[in-house]
Amino acid sequence: MPLPPPPAKRAATLSPDAFDAPARATSKPARVARARFTETASEEPAHTPREAQDEAPVAALRDTGVAVDVPVMREAVDAPPARTRRQAATDTPAAAPARKRKPAKSAGPSKLFVLDTNVLMHDPMCLFRFEEHDVYLPMIVLEELDGHKKGMSEVARNARQTSRTLDALAGAPNADIAVGLPLDVTGHREAGGKLFFQTRALDDKLPASLPQGKADNQILGVVEALRREHAPREVVLVSKDINMRVKARALGLAAEDYQNDKTLEDGEFLYSGALALPPDFWAKHGKTVESWQQGQHTFYRIAGPVVPSLHINQFVYFEAPGEPSLYARVTEIRAKTAVLKTLRDFNHLKNAVWGVTTRNREQNFAMNLLLDPEVDFVTLTGNAGTGKTLMALASGLTQVLDDRRYTEIIMTRATVSVGEDIGFLPGTEEEKMGPWMGALDDNLEVLAKTETSAGEWGRAATNELIRSRIKIKSMNFMRGRTFLNKYVIIDEAQNLTPKQMKTLITRAGPGTKIVCMGNLQQIDTPYLTEGSSGLTFAVDKFKGWPHGGHITLARGERSRLADFASEVL
């Protein structure tokens, strides 16, 4: 920046040309300095104080000897050129996450899902499970909902809940059915689409071989009309009816099953509750293992690559030829370390529970869970003959009669028959539940055997004592109850829906333990699969909870005939 010439002698006045030079030079240096500052401002760290940024150009101009008005210069710094503001908006790190905060949920355009009636009666909240996609309800679906709303069954309750949900959506402020009802107005922010009703007759052209009066065929006609009207947008029929989906695909229509009710896509991925340690476990973890003794148990603190795959109350075992075996349970996971606690061996006769000893590794794991007072919820799965009911009853009788930990045993099950229903059963609640409790009678016959020479009178007294501490209850009357200090056994839990399972588990009061047992290969409830069963739902949701545990029993111990039949039939 040019400077005025110095005066020739002391107290000499400047010439008129030299006097005007600072005035002309003041504006240009200010613009140069401001441009230079804005170019270097983006190179400075984001945490530079604002005061330091304001003082930097002022100091630079002061070094040149030019008089600068500080307030004017700060105003210039506060208002950078438009080009710099655009660069800052696109180049600063803070702006990048703002663009990524709301990513598109799907790469393609949103779809239009046409719901069948059975989907709404299966899950009343299904309207809010389709993310950004739109939902369409044919008029015949509303007619079928109206026909199923009466009664006390689960289907009738779901139909009434669906009707209330539709009424809330239609009654929202500024709701217009003609343009679609936003699905997020009732608080379900995950639903970004709209709900459409059939408000006019559609030109549905279906083959003459399909009867027009049937409700399923009318829904197929609506899907076909919507496909032609909204092309090239994808229109998909969602139905729980397999035959409905088959007919839709035969007509060239897109059809899918309702997948949101499934906890797992494949039952093979269900949490088993036990993990086999790798053969090189001690080679990789032996140097960092800490061990200590506390009572009858030994504790190990491990750190290594196996820790991220562990869960609380998960069982681990190490079996290798020529090396000592390890059977332990994970009791603590903190940061990158886990604590393992050795188990009590119930395979030995000295640790027999009500005269019952375990026969394999998984049964020993299950017995440790059943007898642990800190575990409030236990789930047992396995094929027929793996000992689920026998172990649950044996551990329950020990804790009720011997330890006095619980006051009584309450046993219930889902009353879903394998074949045709035999009709109404006479008697009281327990007498009506009697035919469903054949497994209880069979196992009590084994547990009532005594080793003493008490004779027939002793066996009768023992059997009467056991019967007095076991109450058989129906699931139909569980709503509103609270169990205090009870040992609750839920048998055949694979036939329960997730909603029924939630109803039963939430009955537990202080000091109550719940044991859920079932075989996921023997589901008799319609519309329930291995992935959507309430037992699968409970196992997955309670995985890793400090007061819950699960074990999948792998080996049958009933008889060689039952084991062979389970494999080949």
C-alpha positions in Angstrom: 0.0 0.0 0.0 1.6 3.4 -1.0 2.4 5.7 1.9 2.6 9.5 1.8 6.1 10.9 1.4 7.7 11.9 4.7 8.0 15.7 5.5 11.3 17.3 4.5 11.8 19.0 7.8 10.2 19.2 11.2 6.8 20.8 11.5 6.6 21.0 7.7 3.1 20.7 6.2 2.3 18.2 3.5 1.6 19.3 0.0 -2.1 19.2 -1.2 -1.4 16.2 -3.4 0.3 14.3 -0.5 -2.6 15.3 1.8 -5.1 13.7 -0.5 -3.1 10.5 -1.0 -4.2 8.9 2.3 -7.8 9.5 1.5 -7.5 7.8 -1.8 -5.4 4.9 -0.4 -7.6 4.3 2.6 -10.4 2.6 0.6 -8.3 0.4 -1.5 -6.2 -1.1 1.3 -9.4 -1.7 3.3 -10.8 -3.7 0.5 -7.6 -5.6 0.0 -7.2 -6.3 3.6 -10.9 -7.5 3.9 -10.6 -9.7 0.9 -7.3 -11.1 2.1 -8.8 -11.7 5.5 -11.9 -13.5 4.1 -9.7 -15.8 2.1 -7.6 -16.8 5.0 -10.5 -17.0 7.4 -11.6 -20.3 6.0 -8.1 -21.7 6.5 -8.2 -20.9 10.2 -9.5 -23.4 12.7 -13.2 -23.3 13.5 -12.5 -22.7 17.2 -10.6 -19.4 16.6 -12.2 -16.7 18.9 -14.3 -14.1 17.2 -12.3 -11.3 18.9 -9.1 -12.6 17.5 -10.6 -12.7 14.0 -11.7 -9.1 14.4 -8.4 -7.9 15.7 -6.2 -9.6 13.0 -7.0 -7.2 10.1 -6.9 -4.2 12.4 -3.4 -5.1 13.6 -2.3 -5.7 10.0 -3.5 -2.2 8.9 -2.0 -0.6 12.0 1.4 -2.0 11.0 1.2 -0.2 7.7 0.6 3.1 9.4 -2.9 3.7 8.1 -5.4 5.1 10.5 -8.3 2.7 10.8 -11.6 3.1 12.6 -12.1 -0.1 14.6 -15.9 -0.2 14.7 -16.2 0.3 10.9 -13.6 -2.4 10.3 -15.5 -4.9 12.6 -18.6 -4.3 10.7 -16.8 -5.0 7.5 -15.5 -8.3 9.0 -18.9 -9.3 10.2 -20.3 -8.9 6.7 -18.1 -10.9 4.4 -18.8 -11.0 0.6 -21.6 -13.2 -0.7 -19.2 -15.5 -2.3 -17.5 -16.2 1.0 -20.8 -16.9 2.8 -21.8 -19.4 0.1 -18.4 -21.1 0.5 -18.8 -21.2 4.2 -22.2 -22.7 3.9 -21.0 -25.5 1.7 -17.4 -26.0 3.0 -17.8 -25.9 6.8 -17.9 -29.3 8.6 -21.0 -28.3 10.5 -23.0 -28.0 7.3 -22.2 -31.5 6.1 -24.1 -33.4 8.9 -27.1 -31.1 8.4 -27.5 -32.5 4.9 -27.1 -36.1 6.1 -29.4 -35.8 9.1 -32.5 -36.7 7.0 -31.4 -39.3 4.5 -33.9 -40.8 2.1 -35.3 -44.0 3.6 -35.3 -45.8 0.2 -33.5 -45.2 -3.0 -36.6 -45.5 -5.2 -40.0 -43.8 -5.2 -42.5 -44.6 -2.5 -44.8 -47.5 -3.0 -48.6 -47.8 -2.5 -49.5 -50.8 -0.2 -53.0 -52.2 -0.4 -53.8 -53.9 2.9 -56.0 -57.0 3.2 -58.4 -57.3 6.1 -56.4 -60.0 7.9 -53.4 -57.8 8.2 -55.4 -55.2 10.1 -57.0 -57.8 12.4 -53.6 -59.4 13.0 -51.8 -56.1 13.9 -53.9 -53.0 14.6 -50.7 -50.9 14.4 -49.8 -52.1 10.9 -50.8 -48.8 9.4 -47.7 -47.1 10.9 -45.2 -49.8 9.9 -44.7 -48.8 6.2 -42.2 -45.9 6.8 -42.5 -43.3 3.9 -44.8 -45.4 1.8 -48.6 -44.8 1.3 -51.3 -47.2 2.5 -54.6 -47.8 0.7 -57.8 -49.4 2.1 -60.5 -50.7 -0.2 -64.1 -50.2 0.8 -64.6 -54.0 1.2 -61.9 -54.1 3.8 -63.9 -51.6 6.0 -67.0 -53.8 5.5 -65.1 -56.9 6.7 -63.7 -55.0 9.7 -67.2 -54.0 10.6 -68.3 -57.7 10.5 -65.6 -58.9 12.8 -65.7 -56.3 15.5 -68.2 -58.1 17.7 -67.0 -60.6 20.3 -64.3 -61.1 22.9 -61.8 -62.8 20.8 -58.3 -61.4 19.9 -59.5 -60.9 16.3 -62.5 -58.8 17.5 -60.4 -56.7 19.8 -57.9 -56.0 17.0 -60.8 -55.0 14.7 -62.1 -52.6 17.2 -58.7 -51.1 17.8 -58.2 -50.6 14.1 -61.5 -48.9 13.8 -60.6 -46.5 16.6 -57.2 -45.8 14.9 -59.0 -45.0 11.6 -61.4 -42.7 13.3 -58.6 -40.8 15.0 -56.8 -40.3 11.6 -60.0 -39.2 9.9 -60.9 -36.8 12.7 -57.6 -35.0 12.9 -57.6 -31.3 12.2 -57.5 -30.3 8.5 -57.9 -33.9 7.5 -59.0 -34.4 3.9 -59.8 -37.9 2.8 -59.7 -36.9 -0.9 -56.0 -36.0 -0.8 -55.0 -38.6 1.8 -54.6 -38.6 5.6 -51.1 -38.1 7.0 -50.2 -41.1 9.2 -48.0 -39.1 11.5 -50.7 -36.8 12.9 -51.5 -39.2 15.8 -47.9 -39.1 17.1 -46.3 -42.0 15.0 -43.4 -40.0 13.6 -41.9 -43.1 11.9 -44.8 -43.2 9.4 -44.1 -40.6 6.7 -46.8 -41.7 4.2 -50.5 -41.1 3.8 -53.6 -43.2 4.2 -56.0 -43.4 1.3 -59.6 -44.8 1.3 -61.5 -46.0 -1.7 -63.9 -43.1 -2.3 -65.1 -44.0 -5.8 -65.8 -47.0 -8.0 -62.7 -48.3 -9.8 -62.6 -49.9 -13.2 -61.5 -53.4 -12.1 -61.1 -55.9 -14.9 -60.5 -59.4 -13.7 -60.8 -62.7 -15.5 -64.4 -64.0 -15.7 -63.4 -67.2 -13.8 -63.0 -65.2 -10.6 -66.4 -64.7 -8.8 -67.0 -61.0 -8.5 -69.0 -61.3 -5.2 -66.1 -62.7 -3.2 -64.3 -60.2 -1.0 -60.8 -61.4 -1.9 -61.5 -61.0 -5.6 -62.9 -57.5 -5.1 -59.6 -56.6 -3.3 -57.7 -58.0 -6.2 -59.8 -55.9 -8.6 -58.9 -52.8 -6.6 -55.2 -53.7 -6.8 -55.4 -54.2 -10.6 -57.2 -50.9 -11.1 -54.7 -49.0 -8.9 -51.8 -50.6 -10.8 -53.1 -49.2 -14.1 -54.1 -45.8 -12.7 -50.8 -45.1 -10.8 -48.4 -46.7 -13.3 -45.4 -46.7 -13.2 -45.7 -46.5 -9.4 -45.5 -49.8 -7.7 -48.7 -51.1 -6.1 -48.3 -54.0 -3.7 -50.9 -56.2 -2.0 -50.1 -57.1 1.6 -52.0 -60.1 2.9 -51.5 -62.8 5.5 -53.6 -65.2 3.4 -51.3 -67.5 1.3 -54.0 -68.3 -1.2 -54.7 -64.6 -1.7 -51.0 -63.9 -2.5 -50.9 -66.9 -4.9 -53.9 -65.6 -6.8 -52.5 -62.1 -6.9 -49.2 -63.4 -8.4 -51.1 -65.5 -10.9 -52.8 -62.3 -12.1 -49.5 -60.5 -12.4 -49.9 -58.4 -9.3 -47.2 -57.8 -6.7 -48.1 -59.4 -3.4 -46.2 -59.7 -0.1 -46.6 -61.1 3.3 -46.8 -58.8 6.4 -43.3 -59.1 7.7 -43.3 -56.6 10.6 -44.7 -59.1 13.0 -41.8 -61.4 12.6 -39.1 -61.1 15.2 -36.7 -63.2 13.1 -36.7 -64.1 9.5 -35.2 -67.5 10.2 -35.6 -69.5 13.4 -32.0 -70.7 13.1 -30.8 -67.2 14.1 -32.7 -67.4 17.4 -30.5 -66.7 20.5 -29.5 -70.1 21.9 -28.2 -68.8 25.3 -24.9 -70.8 25.1 -21.7 -70.1 23.2 -18.8 -72.5 22.5 -15.5 -70.9 23.1 -13.0 -71.4 20.3 -10.2 -74.0 20.6 -7.5 -71.3 20.8 -9.4 -69.5 23.6 -6.7 -70.0 26.3 -3.9 -69.2 23.8 -5.5 -65.8 23.0 -7.0 -64.9 26.4 -4.8 -66.9 28.9 -2.3 -64.1 29.4 -4.9 -61.5 30.4 -7.2 -63.7 32.5 -7.7 -62.8 36.1 -9.3 -65.4 38.4 -10.4 -65.5 42.0 -12.4 -67.7 44.3 -15.6 -66.8 46.1 -17.5 -69.5 47.9 -18.0 -72.6 45.7 -17.6 -70.6 42.5 -14.5 -69.5 40.6 -14.6 -66.2 38.7 -12.6 -65.3 35.6 -12.2 -61.8 34.1 -11.4 -62.1 30.4 -10.6 -59.5 27.7 -10.2 -60.2 24.0 -12.0 -60.7 20.7 -14.7 -62.9 22.2 -16.1 -60.3 24.6 -18.1 -58.2 22.1 -20.2 -61.3 21.2 -21.2 -62.1 24.8 -24.4 -61.3 26.6 -25.3 -61.1 30.3 -26.4 -64.5 31.7 -25.1 -66.3 28.5 -23.4 -69.6 29.1 -20.0 -70.4 27.7 -18.2 -73.7 27.6 -14.8 -74.9 26.5 -14.4 -78.6 25.6 -11.2 -79.8 24.0 -9.5 -83.2 24.2 -6.6 -83.4 26.7 -7.6 -80.1 28.3 -9.8 -79.3 31.3 -13.3 -78.3 30.5 -14.9 -75.0 31.4 -18.6 -74.3 32.0 -19.4 -70.8 33.1 -22.0 -68.0 32.9 -21.4 -64.4 32.0 -22.2 -62.3 35.0 -20.7 -58.9 34.1 -19.7 -57.1 30.9 -17.8 -53.8 31.4 -16.1 -52.0 28.6 -13.9 -54.6 26.9 -13.9 -57.1 29.8 -16.3 -59.8 30.9 -16.6 -61.8 34.1 -17.4 -65.5 33.9 -18.7 -67.5 36.9 -18.4 -71.3 37.1 -21.6 -73.3 37.4 -23.0 -75.7 39.9 -22.9 -79.3 38.6 -26.3 -80.8 38.7 -25.2 -83.9 36.9 -24.0 -85.3 40.2 -26.3 -87.1 42.6 -25.3 -84.9 45.5 -26.8 -81.9 43.7 -30.0 -83.6 42.7 -33.1 -81.4 42.6 -36.1 -83.2 44.0 -34.5 -86.4 43.0 -33.8 -85.2 39.4 -30.3 -84.9 37.9 -29.4 -83.4 34.6 -28.2 -85.6 31.8 -26.5 -83.2 29.4 -24.7 -79.8 29.2 -27.8 -77.8 28.2 -29.9 -79.2 31.0 -27.3 -78.3 33.5 -27.3 -74.7 32.1 -31.1 -74.6 32.4 -31.1 -75.9 36.0 -28.6 -73.2 37.0 -31.0 -70.5 35.7 -34.1 -72.1 37.3 -32.5 -72.2 40.8 -30.9 -68.7 40.7 -33.0 -66.3 42.8 -31.6 -63.3 40.9 -33.1 -64.6 37.6 -36.7 -63.6 37.4 -37.5 -64.7 33.8 -36.4 -68.0 32.2 -37.2 -69.2 28.7 -36.6 -72.8 27.6 -37.0 -74.0 24.1 -36.3 -77.5 22.6 -37.7 -80.5 20.9 -40.1 -82.9 22.6 -38.4 -84.9 25.3 -35.7 -82.5 26.2 -36.9 -82.3 29.9 -38.3 -78.7 29.9 -41.4 -79.4 32.0 -39.7 -81.9 34.4 -36.8 -79.5 35.3 -39.2 -76.6 35.7 -41.4 -78.6 38.1 -38.5 -80.1 40.0 -36.9 -76.7 40.6 -40.2 -75.2 41.5 -41.1 -77.8 44.1 -37.6 -77.4 45.6 -38.0 -73.7 46.0 -41.6 -73.8 47.2 -41.5 -76.8 49.6 -37.8 -76.9 50.7 -36.4 -73.3 50.4 -39.8 -71.6 51.0 -38.7 -69.0 48.4 -42.1 -68.9 46.7 -45.5 -69.6 48.1 -46.9 -71.8 45.3 -46.6 -72.9 41.7 -49.0 -71.5 39.2 -49.2 -73.4 35.9 -51.0 -72.3 32.7 -50.8 -73.0 29.0 -52.4 -71.9 25.7 -55.5 -74.0 25.1 -54.9 -74.7 21.4 -55.8 -78.2 20.4 -53.9 -80.3 17.8 -57.0 -81.7 16.2 -60.7 -81.0 16.3 -62.1 -79.4 19.5 -64.0 -81.8 21.7 -66.5 -79.1 22.9 -67.2 -77.5 26.2 -65.7 -79.1 29.3 -67.6 -79.4 32.6 -66.5 -78.4 36.1 -64.6 -75.6 37.7 -61.6 -73.7 36.2 -59.1 -76.3 37.3 -61.3 -79.2 36.1 -61.7 -77.6 32.7 -57.9 -77.2 32.5 -57.4 -80.8 33.6 -57.4 -82.3 30.1 -54.8 -79.7 28.9 -52.4 -80.6 31.8 -51.6 -84.1 30.9 -47.9 -83.2 30.8 -48.2 -82.0 34.4 -49.7 -85.3 35.6 -47.0 -87.3 33.8 -44.2 -85.3 35.4 -45.7 -85.3 38.8 -45.9 -89.0 38.7 -42.1 -89.1 38.3 -41.4 -86.5 40.9 -43.8 -88.1 43.5 -41.7 -91.3 43.7 -39.9 -91.6 47.0 -36.8 -93.5 47.9 -37.9 -94.1 51.4 -39.9 -97.1 52.7 -42.9 -95.0 53.6 -45.1 -97.3 51.5 -48.4 -96.4 49.9 -49.4 -94.0 52.7 -46.2 -92.0 52.3 -46.5 -91.8 48.5 -50.2 -90.6 48.9 -49.2 -88.0 51.4 -46.4 -86.7 49.2 -48.7 -86.6 46.2 -51.3 -84.7 48.2 -48.7 -82.2 49.4 -47.5 -81.6 45.9 -51.0 -81.1 44.5 -51.8 -78.6 47.2 -49.0 -76.3 46.2 -49.7 -76.4 42.4 -52.6 -74.3 41.0 -53.8 -74.6 37.5 -55.1 -71.4 36.0 -56.6 -70.5 32.6 -55.0 -67.7 30.5 -58.5 -66.3 29.8 -58.7 -64.8 33.3 -55.2 -63.4 33.7 -56.0 -59.8 32.8 -55.7 -57.6 35.9 -54.1 -60.1 38.1 -50.8 -59.7 40.1 -48.8 -62.7 41.3 -46.8 -62.1 44.5 -44.0 -64.5 45.4 -45.3 -67.1 42.9 -43.4 -69.6 40.7 -45.3 -69.3 37.3 -44.9 -71.9 34.6 -46.2 -71.1 31.1 -46.2 -74.3 29.1 -46.6 -74.6 25.3 -45.7 -70.9 25.0 -45.0 -71.2 21.3 -48.7 -70.9 20.7 -48.9 -67.5 22.3 -48.9 -64.2 20.3 -46.5 -61.5 21.4 -49.5 -59.6 22.8 -50.6 -62.6 24.9 -47.0 -63.1 26.1 -46.8 -59.5 27.2 -50.1 -59.9 29.1 -48.8 -62.9 31.0 -45.3 -61.6 31.8 -46.6 -58.3 33.1 -48.7 -60.1 35.8 -45.5 -60.7 37.8 -45.3 -58.9 41.1 -42.5 -58.7 43.6 -40.7 -62.0 44.3 -42.3 -63.8 41.3 -40.4 -66.0 38.8 -41.8 -66.8 35.4 -40.7 -69.8 33.3 -41.8 -70.0 29.7 -41.4 -73.3 27.8 -42.2 -74.4 24.3 -41.2 -76.1 21.2 -41.1 -73.8 18.2 -41.5 -76.8 15.8 -45.0 -77.5 17.2 -47.0 -74.3 16.6 -50.7 -75.0 16.3 -52.1 -71.4 16.4 -53.2 -70.1 13.0 -51.2 -67.2 11.4 -48.3 -67.8 13.9 -45.0 -68.9 12.6 -41.6 -69.6 14.2 -40.5 -66.0 13.6 -43.7 -64.4 14.9 -44.4 -66.5 17.9 -44.6 -64.9 21.3 -41.9 -67.2 22.6 -39.5 -66.1 20.0 -40.5 -62.5 20.7 -39.7 -63.0 24.5 -36.4 -64.7 23.9 -35.2 -61.9 21.6 -36.4 -59.0 23.7 -35.0 -60.4 27.0 -31.6 -61.2 25.5 -28.9 -59.7 27.7 -31.2 -58.6 30.5 -29.3 -59.1 33.9 -32.4 -60.8 35.4 -33.4 -63.0 32.5 -31.9 -66.1 30.8 -32.6 -68.5 28.0 -31.4 -71.9 27.0 -32.1 -74.0 23.9 -32.2 -77.7 24.9 -30.6 -79.7 22.1 -30.7 -83.3 23.2 -33.8 -85.4 23.9 -33.7 -87.6 27.0 -37.2 -89.1 26.8 -36.4 -92.4 25.1 -34.5 -93.7 22.1 -37.8 -94.1 20.2 -38.8 -90.4 20.8 -35.4 -89.2 19.8 -35.4 -91.2 16.6 -38.9 -90.1 15.7 -37.9 -86.4 16.2 -35.1 -86.8 13.7 -36.8 -88.8 10.9 -40.5 -87.9 11.1 
